[in-house]
Amino acid sequence: MSATPAASANKMKKDESFLGKLGGTLVRKKRSKEVSDLHEEGKNAINAPLLPAGTDIHPEDTLLEENAERVMLDPTSRENLKFKDLVKVLIDWINSELEEDRIIVKDLEEDCYDGQVLQKLFEKLSGRKLNVAEVTQSEIGQKQKLQTVLEAVNEMLRPHGWTIEWSVDSIHSKNLVSIVYLLVALAMHFQAPIRLPEHVSVQVVVVKKREGILQTALVTKELTSTTENFDFVLFATERDAFDTLLDHAPDKLNVVKTFADGVYLILLMGLLEDYFVPLYNFFLTPESFEQKVHNVAFAFELMQDGGLKKPKARPEDVVNLNLKSTLRVLYNLFTNYKNSE
């Protein structure tokens, strides 16, 4: 039996009344949320200092407990050429140290946060075996590994006056500044055969929570200092002899620069090992920086094939006419072949 027109009209009025009330409720809730959001935005604007344009603070970075703080790298510093060069030097160094473990690091944040690479690097550098699980996927397991690794690192570095600029939480949260601080400290402490870029500083955004209010500030962090400091740390074992040469007869060492393009080093290895090096393996008349680096790197490979240890210098150091680096390469050849017929 169908409904009468009057009943249908009454039902429509009730439906319209219900929908009107529902719509009104939704509108009031929406307006209330907008007012709340505006209030929160205004409060943050009043209490927080101005930050550079392009500085993004993600929601997870603001979920802090009272009196806690979080540090984030400013985007402009991430693109700083000297900082990018420092990161590249550290990546190349790690890959060189862990080559036998077949570990290849491409990104410090993504490859170091779980403690696996840091564990292997510390064990290689220190000669100590840490009691940790080899592979762990859980966050708890990764933080436990990091805790063990960082305790060993801090125990080793603190007596030498190092300021600890890293923690389990900062490393695991992929804080690039903390990771770089840690790697620079390890490189300098263990006299890594690398040349760190000097005077590298970055700006970081520090977010703190005080009395329920987020406070932000822009702070400058110095990651490396002067080249002289690195020279002392990296080359302390041979510094006296080579510094004497450089101090008293620098003009007589200009001949060393003739090895900068790698050609003489390659031909010299062929003479010392009594073989002919095919010309297609290297650039006989290199023109670009990359071609010269290729030649020097190839000469280093020939040296290792001949039983010599891998040179401490980087190919880039030789190409850049670094006298001490080139002298060390030549001195290594001399000591190895001086008694050869």
QUIZI-V212892 format. One record per residue. N is the residue number from 1. SS is DSSP state (~ for helix, > for strand, _ for the rest). Layout:
[[N & SS] [N & SS]]
This chain:
[[1 & _] [2 & _] [3 & _] [4 & _] [5 & ~] [6 & ~] [7 & ~] [8 & ~] [9 & ~] [10 & ~] [11 & ~] [12 & ~] [13 & ~] [14 & ~] [15 & ~] [16 & ~] [17 & ~] [18 & ~] [19 & ~] [20 & ~] [21 & ~] [22 & ~] [23 & ~] [24 & ~] [25 & ~] [26 & ~] [27 & ~] [28 & ~] [29 & ~] [30 & ~] [31 & ~] [32 & ~] [33 & ~] [34 & ~] [35 & ~] [36 & ~] [37 & ~] [38 & ~] [39 & ~] [40 & ~] [41 & ~] [42 & ~] [43 & ~] [44 & ~] [45 & ~] [46 & ~] [47 & ~] [48 & _] [49 & _] [50 & _] [51 & _] [52 & _] [53 & _] [54 & _] [55 & _] [56 & _] [57 & _] [58 & _] [59 & ~] [60 & ~] [61 & ~] [62 & ~] [63 & _] [64 & _] [65 & _] [66 & _] [67 & _] [68 & _] [69 & >] [70 & >] [71 & >] [72 & >] [73 & >] [74 & _] [75 & ~] [76 & ~] [77 & ~] [78 & ~] [79 & _] [80 & _] [81 & ~] [82 & ~] [83 & ~] [84 & ~] [85 & ~] [86 & ~] [87 & ~] [88 & ~] [89 & ~] [90 & ~] [91 & ~] [92 & ~] [93 & ~] [94 & ~] [95 & ~] [96 & ~] [97 & ~] [98 & _] [99 & ~] [100 & ~] [101 & ~] [102 & _] [103 & _] [104 & _] [105 & _] [106 & _] [107 & _] [108 & ~] [109 & ~] [110 & ~] [111 & ~] [112 & ~] [113 & _] [114 & _] [115 & _] [116 & ~] [117 & ~] [118 & ~] [119 & ~] [120 & ~] [121 & ~] [122 & ~] [123 & ~] [124 & ~] [125 & ~] [126 & ~] [127 & _] [128 & _] [129 & _] [130 & _] [131 & _] [132 & _] [133 & _] [134 & _] [135 & _] [136 & _] [137 & _] [138 & _] [139 & ~] [140 & ~] [141 & ~] [142 & ~] [143 & ~] [144 & ~] [145 & ~] [146 & ~] [147 & ~] [148 & ~] [149 & ~] [150 & ~] [151 & ~] [152 & ~] [153 & ~] [154 & ~] [155 & ~] [156 & ~] [157 & ~] [158 & ~] [159 & ~] [160 & ~] [161 & _] [162 & _] [163 & _] [164 & _] [165 & _] [166 & _] [167 & _] [168 & ~] [169 & ~] [170 & ~] [171 & ~] [172 & ~] [173 & _] [174 & _] [175 & _] [176 & ~] [177 & ~] [178 & ~] [179 & ~] [180 & ~] [181 & ~] [182 & ~] [183 & ~] [184 & ~] [185 & ~] [186 & ~] [187 & ~] [188 & ~] [189 & ~] [190 & _] [191 & _] [192 & _] [193 & _] [194 & _] [195 & _] [196 & _] [197 & _] [198 & _] [199 & _] [200 & _] [201 & >] [202 & >] [203 & >] [204 & >] [205 & >] [206 & >] [207 & >] [208 & >] [209 & >] [210 & >] [211 & _] [212 & _] [213 & >] [214 & >] [215 & >] [216 & >] [217 & >] [218 & >] [219 & >] [220 & >] [221 & >] [222 & >] [223 & _] [224 & _] [225 & _] [226 & _] [227 & ~] [228 & ~] [229 & ~] [230 & ~] [231 & ~] [232 & ~] [233 & ~] [234 & ~] [235 & _] [236 & ~] [237 & ~] [238 & ~] [239 & ~] [240 & ~] [241 & ~] [242 & ~] [243 & ~] [244 & ~] [245 & ~] [246 & ~] [247 & ~] [248 & ~] [249 & _] [250 & ~] [251 & ~] [252 & ~] [253 & ~] [254 & ~] [255 & ~] [256 & ~] [257 & ~] [258 & ~] [259 & ~] [260 & _] [261 & _] [262 & _] [263 & ~] [264 & ~] [265 & ~] [266 & ~] [267 & ~] [268 & ~] [269 & ~] [270 & ~] [271 & ~] [272 & ~] [273 & ~] [274 & _] [275 & _] [276 & _] [277 & _] [278 & _] [279 & ~] [280 & ~] [281 & ~] [282 & _] [283 & _] [284 & _] [285 & _] [286 & _] [287 & _] [288 & _] [289 & ~] [290 & ~] [291 & ~] [292 & ~] [293 & ~] [294 & ~] [295 & ~] [296 & ~] [297 & ~] [298 & ~] [299 & ~] [300 & ~] [301 & ~] [302 & ~] [303 & ~] [304 & ~] [305 & ~] [306 & _] [307 & _] [308 & _] [309 & _] [310 & _] [311 & _] [312 & _] [313 & _] [314 & _] [315 & ~] [316 & ~] [317 & ~] [318 & ~] [319 & ~] [320 & _] [321 & _] [322 & _] [323 & ~] [324 & ~] [325 & ~] [326 & ~] [327 & ~] [328 & ~] [329 & ~] [330 & ~] [331 & ~] [332 & ~] [333 & ~] [334 & ~] [335 & ~] [336 & ~] [337 & ~] [338 & _] [339 & _] [340 & _] [341 & _]]
